[in-house]
Amino acid sequence: MNTMSTANISAKDVMALRQKTGLGMMDCKKAL
């Protein structure tokens, strides 16, 4: 997985969503 290609989505935002929703990382990225 290349973090540079998803620079518009910060890792902190994804991590926060994962903790709140319990979803997988890909699900959170789709939601953003």
C-alpha positions in Angstrom: 0.0 0.0 0.0 1.4 3.4 -1.0 0.7 6.1 1.5 1.7 8.8 -1.0 -1.2 7.9 -3.3 -3.6 8.5 -0.4 -2.0 11.7 0.8 -5.4 13.5 0.7 -6.5 11.2 3.5 -4.5 11.5 6.7 -3.6 8.4 8.6 -4.9 10.0 11.8 -8.3 10.5 10.2 -8.4 6.9 9.1 -7.2 5.6 12.5 -9.9 7.7 14.3 -12.6 6.4 12.1 -11.4 2.8 12.6 -11.6 3.3 16.4 -15.0 4.9 16.3 -16.6 2.5 13.8 -14.6 -0.7 14.1 -14.4 -0.9 10.3 -11.4 -2.0 8.2 -9.0 0.5 6.8 -10.3 0.2 3.3 -13.9 0.7 4.4 -12.8 3.9 6.2 -11.0 5.2 3.1 -14.1 4.6 1.0 -16.2 6.5 3.6 -13.9 9.5 3.4 
